[in-house]
Amino acid sequence: AFGLRQNLEIAEGLLGRAVDRIGVTGGGARSQVWNQIKADVLQREIVTLDTSETAVLGAAMLAGNRRVRAR
C-alpha cells in the first residue's frame, strides 16, 4: 500500500493534478480488507471495477488519452 502511495504521488506530480479515485481489479480487489488498507494509506476512494479484461481496457484508455504531436 505504501508503494502504491509513492507511485500515486509521482503520477500526480507528473500529471499536475490530484487523483480522486483509484480503480482496482483482479484477485486483490475482491478483498474488502485489502481495499480498506489501500484507501486508508492512499487517502483516496477505492472503486472495484466490474471488468475482467483490464489489459485491453488500460490500452484503450491510454490510446484515448494520447496526444498526437505534428512533426
C-alpha positions in Angstrom: 0.0 0.0 0.0 2.8 2.4 0.8 4.5 1.5 -2.6 1.2 2.4 -4.3 1.2 5.7 -2.4 4.7 6.5 -3.6 3.7 5.7 -7.2 0.5 7.8 -6.8 2.4 10.8 -5.6 4.8 10.6 -8.5 2.0 10.2 -11.0 0.1 13.2 -9.5 3.3 15.3 -9.7 3.7 14.4 -13.4 0.0 15.0 -14.2 -0.1 18.2 -12.3 -3.4 17.3 -10.6 -4.8 15.1 -7.9 -6.3 11.7 -8.5 -9.6 11.4 -6.6 -10.5 7.7 -7.0 -8.5 4.6 -7.7 -10.0 1.7 -9.7 -8.9 -1.8 -8.7 -9.3 -5.2 -10.4 -8.1 -8.7 -10.0 -7.8 -11.1 -7.1 -6.8 -8.5 -4.5 -9.7 -6.3 -5.5 -12.1 -8.9 -4.1 -10.7 -8.4 -0.5 -12.6 -5.7 1.4 -9.8 -5.6 4.0 -7.1 -5.0 1.3 -9.2 -2.4 -0.4 -9.7 -0.6 3.0 -6.0 -0.7 3.7 -5.3 0.9 0.3 -8.0 3.5 0.9 -6.5 4.4 4.4 -2.9 4.6 3.1 -3.8 6.5 -0.1 -6.5 8.7 1.4 -8.5 8.1 -1.7 -11.7 6.3 -2.7 -11.1 2.8 -3.9 -13.5 1.6 -6.6 -13.7 -2.1 -7.6 -14.2 -2.3 -11.4 -16.6 -4.9 -12.9 -14.4 -5.8 -15.8 -12.1 -8.8 -16.3 -10.1 -7.7 -19.4 -8.1 -5.0 -17.7 -5.1 -5.1 -20.0 -7.3 -4.3 -23.0 -9.2 -1.7 -21.1 -6.0 0.0 -20.0 -4.6 0.1 -23.5 -7.8 1.6 -24.8 -7.8 4.3 -22.0 -4.2 5.1 -22.8 -4.9 5.3 -26.6 -7.9 7.6 -25.9 -5.7 10.0 -23.8 -2.8 10.1 -26.2 -1.8 13.4 -27.6 -0.5 13.4 -31.1 2.2 15.9 -32.0 2.6 17.2 -35.5 6.1 16.8 -36.9 
